[in-house]
Amino acid sequence: MPLPREIREEMERKRVEEHRLASRDAFWANLRTGLACMAWSCAGLVCMAWGLHTTDPDLGQVAFKGGMVLGYAGILFTLVRWHLKAKQRGDV
């Protein structure tokens, strides 16, 4: 026996609203993830640039390689965190 029209329309409105909220949450999570990745990249680039401009060769190598590690590790951490949270939300 099919559901009455009023109940179907109410269920449809509810699901449309839930979908809109879920899409909004996913959009903001993706935007935050992208901005965080760019921030980690910039932080790594700043360390690398400082390593290029310092006069001590040993300190310059440490800063340059540290910037590479900082940038890539930050991006990796951010993407892993994004994936785990998306999995919890049911996006992935």
Contacts in CASP RR format, 6 or more apart in sequence:
PFRMAT RR
TARGET T0000
AUTHOR 0000-0000-0000
METHOD contacts of the structure
MODEL  1
MPLPREIREEMERKRVEEHRLASRDAFWANLRTGLACMAWSCAGLVCMAW
GLHTTDPDLGQVAFKGGMVLGYAGILFTLVRWHLKAKQRGDV
3 11 0 8 1.000
22 89 0 8 1.000
25 89 0 8 1.000
26 86 0 8 1.000
26 89 0 8 1.000
26 91 0 8 1.000
29 82 0 8 1.000
29 85 0 8 1.000
29 86 0 8 1.000
29 89 0 8 1.000
30 82 0 8 1.000
33 78 0 8 1.000
33 79 0 8 1.000
33 82 0 8 1.000
34 78 0 8 1.000
36 78 0 8 1.000
37 74 0 8 1.000
37 75 0 8 1.000
37 78 0 8 1.000
37 79 0 8 1.000
40 70 0 8 1.000
40 71 0 8 1.000
40 73 0 8 1.000
40 74 0 8 1.000
40 75 0 8 1.000
40 78 0 8 1.000
41 71 0 8 1.000
41 75 0 8 1.000
43 67 0 8 1.000
43 70 0 8 1.000
43 71 0 8 1.000
44 66 0 8 1.000
44 67 0 8 1.000
44 68 0 8 1.000
44 70 0 8 1.000
44 71 0 8 1.000
45 67 0 8 1.000
45 71 0 8 1.000
46 67 0 8 1.000
47 63 0 8 1.000
47 64 0 8 1.000
47 66 0 8 1.000
47 67 0 8 1.000
47 70 0 8 1.000
48 63 0 8 1.000
48 64 0 8 1.000
48 66 0 8 1.000
48 67 0 8 1.000
48 68 0 8 1.000
50 60 0 8 1.000
50 63 0 8 1.000
51 59 0 8 1.000
51 60 0 8 1.000
51 61 0 8 1.000
51 62 0 8 1.000
51 63 0 8 1.000
51 64 0 8 1.000
52 60 0 8 1.000
52 64 0 8 1.000
54 60 0 8 1.000
54 63 0 8 1.000
83 92 0 8 1.000
86 92 0 8 1.000
END
